[in-house]
């Protein structure tokens, strides 16, 4: 378990700005409107010579436990309970508010080291609020400007001292945890709003890690969670729901969608979660096209399938539509699940591991050239303008996804239909299904062309 630093406070005091500052890159969503962060977000950081897990939390608000605010508060409490030091943040320009006093009492009750931070202290506009911070009973505050980086060196000193104390309580010996996390399989769960993505993530990890509910659009950040499944390390990404571009009006949703798209590009396997009540709409096909363009492995999970009357016929119909509408990724696995009840989750993870193995597959050059010889004998490349096209040699330079290169005499005039013929042959011959296959034509050097 790594040293954990949690940032907490009421909404819009600058927690996510400080999170991005300490992480050294823009990870958390930042917007002038309060409430952008709803789930706790984690990042592995190197802060000076301190390696730590940094946790950004939702703004603390009063509310019933069943409300969105109540569920956000529960997530923050879980993050604080797991933290080794708490950075309690107030807005120095606003001074100490009633909410700050209530939640400062919660921070004191944790019996964890708490450092009070008075944010937005640039200039002299926050002097009064800085001195008000002493009334919270959390010790001397640090005057900070998360946006401009002022006061970060003083914060580093506090975190470094807490880290040294934490190390003395741990057993001697190096941990292989960070190395294992680097090798973790990265899986992103994507889909339209309210398809059940957060419910699936919670089911997989066995705890209420992210907020769920009947309201669409609860997830805004792309939340990453490290866990093990079947002895395999995984990094799982829960993303915001992806709607049609024309329907996205609010700036906050645009930021959330950009964050989800980054998660797709970062992942190795993408799980597209469909709602059985509205399977395979146009937006789902758009997401599939994006996954194919990015070269990621794809698994389609049909959530809430247990609500269908004819379950077997329904899933068969979905598989037929997927095969017809996704010719660029033939053989995509379609797995029926119920994220709420946990049905089909084991089959889904098996499909994820299988398609990841296919995504990493390599084929020897000798087998590829035997395939190329047989393919051209069975279906000779067409002659263009009376001249034959000779396919000379085939190799695989890359995997992830499987990428092949054919050296031929006139690649610029080879019909696209013949390229598709070769790709389909590669899939069938070498059992490469459910992942994009790249095939490039290159002109080989003329051995009779004398060069200086």
C-alpha positions as CSV (number, residue, x, y, z in Angstrom):
1,X,0.0,0.0,0.0
2,X,1.5,3.4,-1.0
3,X,1.6,6.6,1.0
4,X,-1.8,8.3,0.3
5,X,-2.6,12.0,0.3
6,X,-6.3,13.0,0.2
7,X,-7.6,16.5,-0.6
8,X,-10.9,17.5,1.0
9,X,-13.0,20.5,1.4
10,X,-16.3,22.1,0.4
11,X,-17.1,22.6,-3.4
12,X,-15.1,25.0,-5.6
13,X,-12.3,25.8,-3.2
14,X,-9.7,24.6,-5.7
15,X,-9.2,20.9,-4.8
16,X,-9.0,19.7,-8.4
17,X,-6.6,22.6,-9.3
18,X,-4.3,21.5,-6.6
19,X,-4.6,17.9,-7.6
20,X,-3.5,18.8,-11.2
21,X,-0.7,21.0,-9.8
22,X,0.7,18.2,-7.7
23,X,0.2,15.5,-10.3
24,X,2.1,17.7,-12.8
25,X,-0.6,17.2,-15.5
26,X,-4.2,18.0,-16.1
27,X,-6.1,14.9,-14.9
28,X,-9.1,16.3,-12.9
29,X,-11.8,18.4,-14.5
30,X,-11.6,22.0,-13.5
31,X,-14.5,24.5,-14.1
32,X,-15.7,27.7,-12.3
33,X,-19.0,26.0,-11.5
34,X,-19.0,23.9,-8.3
35,X,-19.6,20.1,-8.2
36,X,-17.5,19.1,-11.2
37,X,-15.8,16.3,-9.2
38,X,-18.2,13.6,-8.0
39,X,-16.1,10.6,-7.5
40,X,-12.7,10.3,-5.9
41,X,-9.9,10.4,-8.4
42,X,-6.4,9.0,-7.9
43,X,-3.0,9.6,-9.4
44,X,0.4,8.2,-8.7
45,X,2.7,11.2,-8.2
46,X,6.4,12.0,-7.6
47,X,6.3,15.1,-5.4
48,X,10.0,15.9,-4.9
49,X,11.5,12.7,-3.5
50,X,8.1,11.5,-2.2
51,X,6.2,8.9,-4.1
52,X,2.5,8.9,-3.2
53,X,-1.0,8.2,-4.3
54,X,-2.9,11.5,-4.5
55,X,-6.7,11.5,-4.1
56,X,-9.0,14.2,-5.3
57,X,-12.4,14.1,-3.7
58,X,-15.9,15.6,-4.3
59,X,-16.8,18.8,-2.6
60,X,-18.5,18.2,0.8
61,X,-22.1,19.3,0.9
62,X,-24.9,18.7,3.3
63,X,-27.6,16.4,2.0
64,X,-29.6,13.2,2.5
65,X,-27.6,10.0,2.2
66,X,-29.7,8.9,-0.8
67,X,-29.2,12.2,-2.7
68,X,-26.3,12.8,-5.1
69,X,-24.7,15.1,-2.5
70,X,-25.0,12.3,0.1
71,X,-23.4,9.7,-2.1
72,X,-20.6,12.1,-3.0
73,X,-20.0,12.7,0.7
74,X,-19.8,8.9,1.3
75,X,-17.2,8.6,-1.4
76,X,-15.1,11.4,0.2
77,X,-15.4,9.7,3.6
78,X,-14.0,6.4,2.1
79,X,-11.1,8.4,0.6
80,X,-10.3,10.1,3.9
81,X,-10.5,6.8,5.8
82,X,-7.8,5.4,3.5
83,X,-5.5,8.4,3.6
84,X,-2.3,8.8,5.5
85,X,-2.5,12.6,5.5
86,X,-5.4,14.9,4.8
87,X,-5.1,18.3,3.0
88,X,-8.1,20.2,4.2
89,X,-8.7,23.2,1.9
90,X,-10.6,26.4,2.4
91,X,-11.1,29.4,0.1
92,X,-9.2,32.3,1.7
93,X,-11.2,34.9,-0.3
94,X,-14.4,33.6,1.2
95,X,-13.0,33.1,4.7
96,X,-14.2,30.3,7.0
97,X,-17.8,29.3,6.3
98,X,-20.3,27.2,8.3
99,X,-19.6,24.3,5.9
100,X,-15.9,24.6,6.6
101,X,-16.5,24.3,10.3
102,X,-18.8,21.3,10.0
103,X,-16.4,19.4,7.7
104,X,-13.3,20.4,9.7
105,X,-14.8,18.7,12.6
106,X,-15.2,15.5,10.5
107,X,-11.5,15.8,9.5
108,X,-10.4,16.0,13.2
109,X,-12.5,12.9,14.1
110,X,-10.4,10.8,11.7
111,X,-7.4,11.0,13.9
112,X,-5.3,11.3,10.8
113,X,-2.6,14.1,10.2
114,X,-4.5,17.1,8.8
115,X,-2.9,20.1,7.1
116,X,-5.1,23.1,6.6
117,X,-4.6,24.9,3.3
118,X,-5.9,28.4,2.6
119,X,-6.2,28.5,-1.2
120,X,-6.4,31.6,-3.5
121,X,-4.0,33.6,-1.4
122,X,-2.3,35.3,-4.3
123,X,-1.9,39.0,-3.7
124,X,-3.4,40.2,-0.4
125,X,-7.0,39.4,-1.2
126,X,-6.9,36.2,1.0
127,X,-5.1,37.6,4.1
128,X,-8.3,37.8,6.2
129,X,-9.4,34.3,5.3
130,X,-5.9,32.9,6.0
131,X,-6.0,34.2,9.6
132,X,-9.6,33.0,10.0
133,X,-8.4,29.5,9.3
134,X,-6.8,29.3,12.8
135,X,-10.3,29.1,14.2
136,X,-10.9,25.6,12.7
137,X,-8.5,24.0,15.2
138,X,-6.4,22.3,12.5
139,X,-3.2,24.1,13.3
140,X,-1.4,26.7,11.2
141,X,-2.6,27.0,7.6
142,X,-0.5,27.1,4.6
143,X,-1.1,30.1,2.3
144,X,-1.4,28.7,-1.2
145,X,-2.3,29.5,-4.7
146,X,-3.0,26.2,-6.5
147,X,-3.5,28.0,-9.8
148,X,-0.2,29.9,-9.7
149,X,1.9,27.4,-7.7
150,X,2.6,29.8,-4.7
151,X,3.2,28.0,-1.4
152,X,3.7,24.6,-3.0
153,X,7.3,24.3,-1.5
154,X,5.9,24.8,2.0
155,X,3.3,22.1,1.3
156,X,6.0,19.7,0.1
157,X,7.8,20.1,3.4
158,X,4.7,19.1,5.3
159,X,4.0,16.1,3.1
160,X,7.6,15.0,3.2
161,X,7.6,15.0,7.0
162,X,4.4,13.0,7.1
163,X,5.8,10.5,4.5
164,X,8.9,10.0,6.7
165,X,6.8,9.2,9.7
166,X,4.7,6.8,7.6
167,X,7.8,5.0,6.5
168,X,9.0,4.4,10.0
169,X,5.7,2.5,10.7
170,X,6.1,0.2,7.7
171,X,8.2,-3.0,7.6
172,X,11.6,-2.7,5.9
173,X,11.8,-4.1,2.4
174,X,11.0,-2.9,-1.0
175,X,7.6,-3.4,-2.5
176,X,6.9,-4.6,-6.1
177,X,3.5,-2.9,-6.1
178,X,4.5,-0.1,-8.5
179,X,6.1,-2.5,-10.9
180,X,3.0,-4.7,-11.0
181,X,0.8,-1.6,-11.6
182,X,2.9,-0.6,-14.6
183,X,2.2,-4.1,-16.1
184,X,-1.5,-3.9,-15.3
185,X,-4.0,-4.5,-18.2
186,X,-5.7,-1.2,-18.9
187,X,-9.5,-1.6,-19.5
188,X,-11.9,1.3,-20.3
189,X,-15.6,0.9,-19.8
190,X,-17.5,3.2,-22.3
191,X,-21.0,3.6,-23.5
192,X,-24.0,5.9,-23.6
193,X,-25.2,7.6,-20.4
194,X,-27.0,5.4,-17.9
195,X,-26.0,2.1,-19.5
196,X,-24.6,0.9,-16.1
197,X,-20.8,1.5,-16.5
198,X,-20.3,2.6,-12.9
199,X,-22.4,-0.3,-11.6
200,X,-20.2,-2.7,-13.6
201,X,-17.0,-1.2,-12.1
202,X,-18.4,-1.5,-8.6
203,X,-19.4,-5.1,-9.2
204,X,-16.0,-6.0,-10.6
205,X,-14.0,-4.5,-7.7
206,X,-16.6,-5.6,-5.0
207,X,-17.2,-2.2,-3.4
208,X,-19.1,1.0,-4.0
209,X,-16.1,2.8,-5.5
210,X,-18.0,5.2,-7.7
211,X,-21.4,6.9,-7.4
212,X,-24.3,5.1,-9.1
213,X,-28.0,5.9,-9.4
214,X,-30.9,6.3,-11.8
215,X,-29.8,9.8,-12.8
216,X,-28.0,10.0,-16.1
217,X,-24.6,11.7,-16.3
218,X,-23.4,11.0,-12.7
219,X,-19.9,10.2,-13.8
220,X,-17.9,13.2,-15.0
221,X,-14.2,12.3,-14.5
222,X,-12.7,9.2,-15.9
223,X,-12.0,7.2,-12.7
224,X,-9.2,4.7,-12.7
225,X,-9.1,1.8,-10.2
226,X,-6.3,-0.7,-9.7
227,X,-7.4,-4.2,-8.7
228,X,-6.8,-7.9,-9.4
229,X,-9.0,-10.4,-11.1
230,X,-8.1,-14.0,-11.4
231,X,-4.6,-13.2,-10.3
232,X,-4.2,-10.6,-13.1
233,X,-3.5,-7.0,-12.3
234,X,-5.9,-4.5,-14.0
235,X,-6.3,-0.8,-14.2
236,X,-10.0,-0.2,-14.8
237,X,-11.4,3.1,-16.1
238,X,-15.0,4.2,-15.6
239,X,-15.9,7.0,-18.1
240,X,-18.6,9.6,-18.6
241,X,-21.5,8.6,-20.9
242,X,-20.9,9.5,-24.5
243,X,-23.8,11.2,-26.3
244,X,-24.1,12.5,-29.8
245,X,-21.9,15.5,-30.3
246,X,-24.9,17.7,-31.4
247,X,-26.6,17.1,-28.0
248,X,-23.6,18.2,-25.9
249,X,-24.3,21.8,-25.0
250,X,-22.7,22.4,-21.5
251,X,-19.0,23.0,-21.2
252,X,-18.8,20.6,-18.3
253,X,-20.1,17.7,-20.4
254,X,-17.7,18.6,-23.2
255,X,-14.8,18.3,-20.8
256,X,-16.1,15.0,-19.5
257,X,-16.4,13.6,-23.0
258,X,-12.8,14.7,-23.8
259,X,-11.7,12.9,-20.6
260,X,-13.6,9.7,-21.7
261,X,-12.0,9.8,-25.1
262,X,-8.5,10.1,-23.6
263,X,-9.3,7.0,-21.5
264,X,-10.1,5.1,-24.7
265,X,-6.8,6.1,-26.2
266,X,-5.0,5.1,-23.0
267,X,-6.6,1.7,-22.7
268,X,-5.6,-1.6,-24.2
269,X,-9.1,-3.2,-24.1
270,X,-12.3,-1.2,-24.4
271,X,-15.6,-2.7,-23.0
272,X,-18.5,-1.1,-24.8
273,X,-21.5,-1.4,-22.5
274,X,-24.9,-1.5,-24.2
275,X,-28.3,-1.1,-22.6
276,X,-30.5,-4.1,-23.5
277,X,-33.5,-1.8,-23.7
278,X,-31.8,0.3,-26.4
279,X,-29.1,-1.9,-28.0
280,X,-26.8,-0.8,-30.9
281,X,-28.0,2.7,-31.6
282,X,-26.0,5.0,-34.0
283,X,-24.0,6.4,-31.1
284,X,-22.8,2.9,-30.2
285,X,-21.5,2.4,-33.7
286,X,-19.7,5.8,-33.5
287,X,-17.9,4.6,-30.4
288,X,-17.0,1.3,-32.1
289,X,-15.5,3.3,-35.0
290,X,-13.5,5.3,-32.6
291,X,-12.1,2.2,-30.9
292,X,-11.2,0.7,-34.3
293,X,-9.4,3.9,-35.4
294,X,-7.4,3.9,-32.1
295,X,-6.5,0.3,-32.7
296,X,-7.8,-1.0,-29.4
297,X,-9.3,-4.4,-28.6
298,X,-13.1,-4.4,-28.2
299,X,-15.5,-6.4,-26.2
300,X,-19.3,-5.6,-26.3
301,X,-21.2,-6.3,-23.1
302,X,-25.1,-6.2,-23.2
303,X,-26.2,-5.0,-19.8
304,X,-29.7,-5.6,-18.3
305,X,-30.2,-8.6,-20.7
306,X,-32.2,-10.4,-18.0
307,X,-35.0,-7.9,-18.7
308,X,-35.5,-9.2,-22.3
309,X,-38.4,-11.7,-22.8
310,X,-36.5,-14.0,-25.2
311,X,-33.0,-13.8,-23.9
312,X,-31.4,-16.2,-26.3
313,X,-33.1,-14.8,-29.3
314,X,-32.3,-11.3,-28.2
315,X,-28.5,-11.9,-27.8
316,X,-28.4,-13.8,-31.1
317,X,-30.0,-10.8,-32.9
318,X,-27.5,-8.4,-31.3
319,X,-24.6,-10.6,-32.4
320,X,-25.9,-10.7,-35.9
321,X,-26.2,-6.9,-36.0
322,X,-22.7,-6.5,-34.6
323,X,-21.3,-8.8,-37.3
324,X,-23.1,-6.9,-40.0
325,X,-22.5,-3.4,-38.8
326,X,-18.8,-3.8,-37.8
327,X,-17.0,-5.4,-40.7
328,X,-13.8,-3.6,-39.7
329,X,-13.6,-5.5,-36.4
330,X,-15.1,-8.9,-37.3
331,X,-15.6,-11.4,-34.6
332,X,-16.1,-9.0,-31.7
333,X,-17.2,-10.9,-28.6
334,X,-20.7,-10.1,-27.4
335,X,-21.3,-11.0,-23.7
336,X,-24.7,-10.7,-22.0
337,X,-24.4,-9.5,-18.4
338,X,-26.4,-8.0,-15.5
339,X,-24.0,-5.6,-13.7
340,X,-26.5,-5.1,-10.9
341,X,-26.9,-8.9,-10.2
342,X,-23.4,-9.9,-11.2
343,X,-24.6,-12.4,-13.9
344,X,-22.1,-12.9,-16.8
345,X,-19.3,-10.9,-15.2
346,X,-16.9,-13.8,-15.2
347,X,-17.6,-14.5,-18.9
348,X,-17.0,-10.8,-19.6
349,X,-13.6,-10.9,-18.0
350,X,-12.7,-14.1,-19.8
351,X,-13.6,-12.4,-23.1
352,X,-11.4,-9.3,-22.0
353,X,-8.4,-11.5,-21.4
354,X,-8.9,-13.6,-24.6
355,X,-9.2,-10.5,-26.8
356,X,-6.2,-8.9,-25.2
357,X,-4.1,-12.0,-26.0
358,X,-5.3,-11.8,-29.6
359,X,-4.5,-8.1,-29.7
360,X,-0.9,-9.0,-28.7
361,X,-0.6,-11.9,-31.1
362,X,2.4,-12.2,-33.4
363,X,2.7,-14.5,-36.5
364,X,6.1,-15.8,-37.8
365,X,7.3,-14.4,-41.1
366,X,7.5,-17.9,-42.6
367,X,3.8,-18.6,-41.8
368,X,2.8,-15.2,-43.2
369,X,4.6,-15.9,-46.5
370,X,3.1,-19.3,-46.8
371,X,-0.3,-17.7,-46.3
372,X,0.5,-15.0,-48.9
373,X,1.5,-17.6,-51.5
374,X,-1.7,-19.6,-51.0
375,X,-3.9,-16.5,-51.0
376,X,-2.4,-15.3,-54.3
377,X,-2.6,-18.7,-55.9
378,X,-6.3,-19.0,-54.9
379,X,-7.1,-15.4,-56.0
380,X,-4.5,-13.7,-58.2
381,X,-4.2,-9.9,-57.8
382,X,-6.0,-8.2,-60.8
383,X,-4.0,-6.7,-63.6
384,X,-4.3,-2.9,-63.8
385,X,-3.8,-1.2,-67.2
386,X,-2.6,-4.6,-68.5
387,X,0.2,-4.9,-66.0
388,X,0.3,-7.5,-63.2
389,X,0.7,-6.6,-59.6
390,X,3.2,-8.9,-57.8
391,X,3.0,-9.5,-54.1
392,X,6.5,-10.4,-53.1
393,X,6.9,-10.6,-49.3
394,X,4.9,-10.3,-46.1
395,X,5.9,-9.5,-42.5
396,X,4.5,-8.4,-39.2
397,X,6.3,-5.3,-37.8
398,X,4.0,-4.7,-34.8
399,X,1.3,-6.1,-32.6
400,X,-1.1,-4.2,-30.4
401,X,-3.0,-4.3,-32.8
402,X,-1.7,-6.9,-35.2
403,X,-0.1,-4.9,-38.1
404,X,1.2,-6.5,-41.3
405,X,3.1,-5.1,-44.3
406,X,3.1,-6.6,-47.8
407,X,5.8,-5.6,-50.3
408,X,4.5,-5.5,-53.8
409,X,5.3,-4.0,-57.2
410,X,2.5,-1.4,-57.6
411,X,0.9,-0.8,-54.2
412,X,-0.8,2.5,-55.3
413,X,-3.1,0.7,-57.8
414,X,-3.9,-2.4,-55.8
415,X,-7.8,-2.4,-55.3
416,X,-9.1,-1.9,-51.8
417,X,-11.3,-5.1,-52.3
418,X,-8.1,-7.2,-52.6
419,X,-6.7,-5.7,-49.4
420,X,-10.0,-6.6,-47.6
421,X,-9.6,-10.1,-49.1
422,X,-6.2,-10.5,-47.5
423,X,-7.3,-9.1,-44.1
424,X,-10.2,-11.6,-44.0
425,X,-7.8,-14.3,-44.9
426,X,-5.4,-13.3,-42.1
427,X,-8.3,-13.4,-39.6
428,X,-9.4,-16.8,-40.6
429,X,-6.0,-18.4,-41.0
430,X,-4.4,-17.1,-37.8
431,X,-7.6,-16.8,-35.7
432,X,-7.4,-13.1,-35.2
433,X,-10.9,-12.0,-34.3
434,X,-12.4,-9.1,-32.3
435,X,-9.4,-6.7,-32.8
436,X,-8.5,-4.3,-35.6
437,X,-6.1,-5.6,-38.2
438,X,-3.8,-3.2,-40.0
439,X,-2.5,-4.1,-43.5
440,X,-0.2,-1.8,-45.4
441,X,1.2,-2.1,-48.9
442,X,4.7,-1.0,-49.6
443,X,6.7,-0.9,-52.8
444,X,9.8,-3.1,-52.5
445,X,13.2,-2.0,-53.8
446,X,14.0,-3.0,-57.4
447,X,17.1,-5.3,-57.1
448,X,18.1,-4.4,-60.7
449,X,18.1,-0.7,-60.0
450,X,21.8,0.2,-59.6
451,X,22.5,2.9,-57.1
452,X,25.6,4.9,-56.3
